[in-house]
Amino acid sequence: MGRGELEPGQVLPPMRELAQELGVNPNTVAAAYRTLRERGVIETAGRRGSRVRSRPASTARDAIRVEAPAGVRDVSLGNPDPALLPPLAGPFAAAAARSDRQPVMYGEAALDPDLDKLARAAFDADGVPGGPIAVASGSLDAIERVLAAHLRPGDAVAVEDPGWGALLDLIPALGLRAVPVAVDDEGPEPDAVERALREGARAVIVTDRAQNPTGAAIGASRARALRAVLKAHPSVLLVEDDHGHGIVDLPLHPLATGKGSWVLVRSVAKAYGPDLRLAVLTGDEVTVDRVRGRQRLGPGWVSRIVQRVVVELWTSGAVVPAQVAATYARRRDALVVALGRRGVEAYGRSGLNVWVPVPDETGAVARLLQSGWAVAPGARFRIDAAPGVRITVSPLVEDDLEPLADAVAYAVSGGRGGVGRTLAT
């Protein structure tokens, strides 16, 4: 396999058959297969056997990107608008001064008590079931710890398709198998979730709002339908990602009911700054306790100074979530409307991004680059979903909308219609 003699997707022989061929104990082959699964080299699909992964788990999807040369506007990165982020100097100074007075030492609580109270109150206000609070270094760190607390290499995880590229990388890196679930404007489609769970998925990961890349947001009706599906599979781990907290003007409709194994993760990256690297999570006692216990054996805790900074931000009024959400909504809605006037299908119900289905992804990305716009190729976010491109609205101003919509329409049409410009014109 290391020499490249086995092709991606090639089915491996059954363990007993290979053991007999090699003249070794079947347990030796089983151990080798297990190691390969854990390293993301192969994947196992129950009775269908094991096969070589089509792409090494260590190959990050971020590598599938377009570098924006001089003169090209970059709307591909998925970052928040720096102008909408709060100043951090004051909160850090206040947190550091508090640390000077009361240094946090080994053996102290991993969770700042004020952050605990604020997070719990916010979860309560959004109808999230009661549960203990923990802190992780961002959403992906939290999700990784939760999956590792419950699943074993080879287990299947139902994920949104298209969905968050970093998560689609994380799952095979953990030796897990991603089962794609179709998404519409209201989030994961219930029939697709049901199918994935019937096929043996042991966990399902959903984005409540500001789904990346489509902007989907789970409404009240869709939440009821998904809860009904999950109720029929009580042993399944539910992971909810609410990274849109603070930048979305749509209400949260959590799927968790407080029963079974579940967590809801809420990061501060989009509203307060990606470099804060902090997310709070709540869930059932067993899951949160496992996350905390494993965390103690690694980093120990998330910096209490950074936790205190978040407390300062949440209590200072430095960010008015409704105003931030309204700003992003105006940009996003205006782009979707402008594209619609040109006959271009586009999705962007919430969050920072607009998803545009395209018939030829490579061609569309190249034509947009020639027209002066760098967008994110949909391949970064897809498993089985149809091609598309993601446009981040954070860098846009009003004067950008019509030229960008013209360029997208030109790109989607395959370069027909005479719309668009090249960098040379």
C-alpha positions in Angstrom: 0.0 0.0 0.0 2.8 2.4 0.9 4.4 1.7 -2.5 1.2 2.7 -4.3 0.4 -0.8 -5.6 -3.1 -0.6 -4.3 -5.4 1.8 -6.0 -7.7 4.2 -4.1 -11.1 2.5 -3.7 -9.6 -1.0 -4.0 -11.2 -3.6 -1.8 -8.9 -5.4 0.6 -9.1 -9.1 1.1 -10.9 -10.5 4.2 -8.6 -10.7 7.2 -8.7 -14.5 7.5 -8.0 -14.9 3.8 -5.1 -12.5 3.9 -3.7 -14.2 7.1 -3.8 -17.6 5.4 -2.1 -16.2 2.3 0.7 -14.5 4.4 1.0 -17.4 6.8 0.4 -15.3 9.9 -2.1 -15.2 12.8 -5.4 -13.6 11.9 -5.0 -11.4 14.9 -1.9 -9.9 13.3 -3.8 -8.9 10.2 -6.7 -7.6 12.3 -4.2 -5.4 14.2 -2.7 -4.1 11.0 -6.2 -3.3 9.5 -7.0 -1.5 12.8 -3.9 0.6 12.6 -4.6 1.5 8.9 -8.2 2.6 9.9 -6.9 4.7 12.7 -4.5 6.4 10.4 -7.2 7.1 7.9 -5.5 5.0 5.1 -8.4 2.5 4.8 -12.1 2.6 5.7 -14.4 -0.2 6.7 -18.0 -0.5 5.7 -19.3 -3.4 7.8 -20.1 -6.5 5.7 -18.9 -4.7 2.6 -15.4 -5.0 3.9 -12.4 -2.7 3.9 -11.1 -0.6 1.1 -8.3 1.9 0.4 -9.5 5.4 1.0 -9.9 7.6 -2.1 -7.9 10.4 -0.5 -5.5 10.3 2.4 -7.0 11.7 5.6 -4.0 13.9 6.0 -4.7 15.9 2.8 -6.5 18.9 4.1 -9.4 20.3 2.0 -8.0 23.8 2.5 -5.5 22.8 -0.1 -8.3 22.9 -2.6 -8.3 26.7 -3.0 -7.7 29.5 -5.4 -4.9 31.9 -4.6 -6.0 35.4 -5.4 -3.3 37.3 -7.5 -2.9 41.0 -7.4 -6.1 42.8 -8.6 -8.4 40.0 -7.7 -11.0 40.3 -4.9 -10.9 37.4 -2.5 -14.4 36.2 -1.4 -13.3 32.7 -0.7 -12.0 32.6 2.8 -15.1 32.4 5.1 -13.7 35.0 7.5 -15.9 37.5 9.4 -15.6 41.2 8.6 -12.8 42.6 10.7 -14.7 45.9 10.9 -17.5 44.1 12.8 -15.2 42.5 15.3 -14.7 44.2 18.7 -11.4 45.7 19.9 -9.6 43.2 22.1 -7.0 45.4 23.8 -9.4 46.5 26.6 -10.8 43.0 27.4 -7.3 41.4 27.4 -6.0 44.2 29.7 -8.8 43.6 32.1 -8.4 39.9 32.0 -4.6 40.1 32.5 -5.1 42.5 35.4 -7.4 40.1 37.1 -4.9 37.3 36.5 -2.2 39.4 38.1 -4.4 39.8 41.2 -5.5 36.1 41.2 -3.2 33.9 39.2 -4.7 30.6 38.0 -2.6 27.7 39.3 -2.5 24.0 38.8 -5.4 22.2 40.4 -7.9 25.0 40.0 -11.2 24.7 38.1 -10.9 24.5 34.4 -13.9 26.7 33.8 -14.2 30.4 34.8 -17.3 30.6 37.0 -18.6 33.8 35.3 -18.2 32.2 31.9 -20.1 29.1 33.2 -23.0 31.3 34.4 -23.1 33.4 31.2 -23.0 30.4 28.9 -25.6 28.5 30.9 -28.0 31.6 30.8 -27.5 31.9 27.1 -28.2 28.3 26.5 -31.3 28.4 28.7 -32.6 31.5 26.8 -32.3 29.5 23.5 -34.1 26.5 24.9 -31.1 24.2 25.1 -31.6 21.4 27.6 -29.8 21.7 30.9 -26.4 20.2 31.3 -22.8 20.9 32.5 -20.6 23.4 30.6 -17.2 22.8 29.2 -14.7 24.9 27.2 -12.7 23.9 24.2 -10.3 25.6 21.8 -12.9 26.2 19.1 -15.7 24.2 17.5 -13.5 21.7 15.8 -11.6 20.9 18.9 -14.9 20.4 20.8 -16.3 18.2 18.1 -13.2 16.1 17.9 -13.2 15.5 21.7 -16.9 14.5 21.7 -16.5 12.1 18.8 -13.4 10.5 20.4 -15.3 10.1 23.7 -18.0 8.0 22.0 -16.8 6.4 18.8 -14.2 3.9 17.6 -12.3 3.7 14.4 -14.5 2.4 11.6 -17.7 3.9 13.0 -19.9 5.9 10.7 -20.9 9.5 11.2 -23.7 11.3 9.4 -22.5 14.7 8.1 -24.1 17.4 6.0 -23.2 17.4 2.3 -22.2 19.9 1.3 -20.7 20.7 4.7 -17.8 22.2 6.6 -14.6 21.1 4.9 -12.5 21.0 8.2 -15.1 18.6 9.7 -15.0 16.4 6.5 -11.2 16.2 7.0 -11.5 15.5 10.7 -13.7 12.4 10.5 -11.4 10.2 8.4 -8.4 11.5 10.4 -10.1 10.0 13.4 -10.5 6.7 11.5 -14.2 7.3 11.2 -16.4 7.0 8.1 -18.5 9.9 6.8 -22.0 9.2 5.6 -23.3 12.2 3.5 -26.7 13.7 4.3 -28.3 16.1 1.8 -29.0 19.6 2.9 -31.6 22.2 1.8 -32.3 25.7 3.1 -33.8 24.3 6.3 -30.7 22.1 7.1 -30.3 18.3 6.9 -33.2 16.6 5.1 -35.0 14.2 7.5 -35.3 11.4 5.0 -31.5 11.6 4.4 -30.8 11.5 8.1 -33.1 8.6 8.6 -31.4 6.7 5.8 -27.9 7.4 7.2 -29.0 6.1 10.7 -30.6 3.0 9.2 -27.3 2.3 7.5 -25.5 2.3 10.8 -24.3 5.9 11.5 -23.5 6.0 15.2 -23.4 9.8 15.3 -25.0 12.7 13.5 -23.5 16.2 13.3 -25.7 19.1 12.3 -25.3 22.9 12.0 -28.2 24.7 13.6 -27.6 28.1 11.8 -25.2 29.7 9.3 -24.4 26.3 7.8 -21.1 26.3 6.0 -21.2 26.6 2.9 -25.0 26.8 2.1 -26.2 29.2 4.9 -29.0 26.8 5.8 -30.7 27.3 9.2 -33.0 24.8 10.9 -36.5 26.2 11.4 -39.1 25.1 13.9 -40.8 22.6 11.5 -37.6 21.0 10.4 -36.4 20.7 14.0 -39.6 18.8 14.9 -39.1 16.4 12.0 -35.4 15.8 12.8 -36.2 15.2 16.5 -38.7 12.6 15.4 -36.1 10.8 13.4 -33.6 11.0 16.2 -36.1 9.7 18.7 -36.3 6.5 16.8 -32.5 6.0 17.2 -31.9 6.7 20.9 -28.4 5.3 20.9 -27.1 7.8 18.3 -24.8 10.6 19.4 -26.1 14.0 18.4 -23.6 16.9 17.9 -25.0 20.3 17.2 -22.8 23.2 16.0 -24.1 26.7 16.6 -21.1 28.6 15.4 -23.5 31.2 14.0 -24.3 32.5 17.5 -23.9 36.3 17.5 -24.0 36.7 13.7 -27.4 35.3 12.8 -30.8 36.9 13.3 -32.7 33.7 13.1 -33.8 31.9 16.4 -32.1 28.7 17.5 -34.2 25.6 17.3 -32.0 23.0 19.1 -32.6 19.3 18.3 -31.4 18.0 21.7 -34.1 17.0 24.1 -31.9 16.3 27.1 -32.1 12.5 26.5 -29.4 10.2 25.3 -25.9 11.3 24.3 -25.8 14.9 22.9 -23.8 18.1 22.9 -24.3 21.6 21.5 -21.2 23.6 20.7 -21.1 27.4 20.5 -17.9 29.1 19.4 -17.0 32.8 19.6 -15.0 32.9 16.4 -17.4 34.5 13.9 -18.7 37.2 16.3 -15.7 38.0 18.4 -12.6 36.8 16.5 -11.2 33.5 15.2 -8.0 33.9 17.1 -9.7 33.7 20.5 -9.9 29.9 19.8 -12.7 29.3 22.3 -16.0 27.5 22.2 -18.4 26.6 25.0 -20.3 23.4 24.9 -23.0 21.7 26.9 -24.5 18.2 26.8 -25.3 15.1 28.8 -23.3 14.6 31.9 -21.4 11.5 30.7 -20.3 13.1 27.4 -19.2 16.4 29.0 -17.4 14.5 31.8 -15.5 12.4 29.3 -14.5 15.5 27.3 -13.3 17.2 30.5 -11.4 14.1 31.6 -9.6 13.7 28.4 -8.8 17.4 28.2 -7.1 17.2 31.6 -4.7 14.6 30.2 -3.8 16.9 27.2 -3.7 20.7 27.4 -5.3 20.6 30.9 -7.6 23.5 30.3 -8.3 26.4 28.0 -6.5 29.5 29.2 -8.6 31.2 31.9 -7.3 34.5 30.7 -8.9 33.9 27.3 -12.1 32.7 29.1 -12.1 35.9 31.0 -11.7 37.9 27.8 -14.9 36.3 26.5 -16.6 37.2 29.7 -15.6 40.8 29.3 -16.8 40.8 25.7 -20.1 39.2 26.5 -20.8 41.7 29.3 -19.4 44.9 27.8 -21.8 45.3 25.0 -18.8 45.8 22.6 -20.7 43.7 20.0 -24.4 44.1 19.4 -25.4 40.7 17.8 -28.5 42.1 16.2 -26.6 44.8 14.4 -23.9 42.4 13.2 -26.4 39.9 12.0 -28.4 42.6 10.2 -25.2 43.7 8.4 -24.3 40.3 7.2 -28.0 39.6 6.2 -28.1 42.8 4.0 -25.0 41.8 2.1 -26.0 38.2 1.7 -29.7 38.8 0.8 -28.7 41.6 -1.7 -26.3 39.2 -3.5 -28.8 36.4 -3.6 -31.4 38.8 -5.1 -28.9 40.2 -7.6 -28.1 36.7 -8.7 -31.8 35.8 -8.9 -32.4 38.7 -11.3 -29.8 37.2 -13.6 -31.4 33.7 -13.4 -28.7 32.3 -11.1 -29.8 29.9 -8.4 -28.2 30.8 -5.1 -28.6 29.8 -1.4 -27.8 31.9 1.7 -30.5 31.9 4.4 -28.1 32.8 7.2 -24.5 33.4 8.0 -21.5 34.7 6.0 -21.7 32.7 2.8 -23.7 32.2 -0.4 -23.7 28.8 -2.2 -24.1 28.8 -6.0 -24.7 25.5 -7.8 -22.7 25.3 -11.0 -22.6 22.8 -13.8 -18.8 22.9 -14.2 -17.0 23.8 -10.9 -13.5 24.1 -12.3 -14.6 26.2 -15.3 -16.7 28.5 -13.1 -13.9 29.1 -10.6 -11.5 29.8 -13.5 -13.9 32.2 -15.2 -14.6 34.1 -12.0 -10.8 34.4 -11.4 -10.5 35.9 -14.9 -13.3 38.3 -14.0 -11.5 39.4 -10.9 -13.1 37.3 -8.2 -11.6 34.4 -6.2 -14.3 32.1 -4.8 -14.0 28.9 -2.9 -14.3 25.7 -5.0 -17.2 23.5 -3.9 -14.9 20.5 -3.8 -13.7 21.7 -0.4 -17.2 21.1 1.0 -18.7 18.1 -0.9 -18.8 14.4 -0.7 -21.7 13.4 -3.1 -23.3 16.8 -3.5 -23.5 18.5 -6.9 -20.8 21.0 -7.8 -21.0 24.6 -6.6 -18.9 27.5 -5.4 -19.0 29.4 -2.1 -18.9 33.2 -1.9 -18.2 34.9 1.4 -20.1 38.2 1.7 -18.0 39.6 4.6 -15.6 41.6 2.3 -18.4 43.0 0.1 -19.8 46.5 0.0 -22.9 47.7 -1.9 -20.9 48.7 -5.0 -19.5 45.1 -5.3 -22.9 43.4 -5.7 -23.8 44.1 -9.3 -20.3 43.5 -10.8 -20.0 40.3 -8.7 -23.4 39.1 -9.8 -22.6 39.8 -13.4 -19.4 37.8 -13.1 -21.1 34.8 -11.4 -23.8 34.8 -14.1 -21.1 34.8 -16.8 -19.2 32.0 -15.0 -22.3 29.8 -14.5 -23.4 30.2 -18.1 -20.1 28.8 -19.3 -18.8 32.1 -20.5 -21.8 32.8 -22.7 -23.7 36.0 -22.7 -20.9 38.5 -22.9 -21.0 39.3 -19.2 -17.9 39.6 -17.1 -14.5 41.0 -17.5 -11.0 39.7 -17.6 -8.1 41.2 -15.6 -6.6 42.5 -18.8 -9.7 44.6 -19.6 
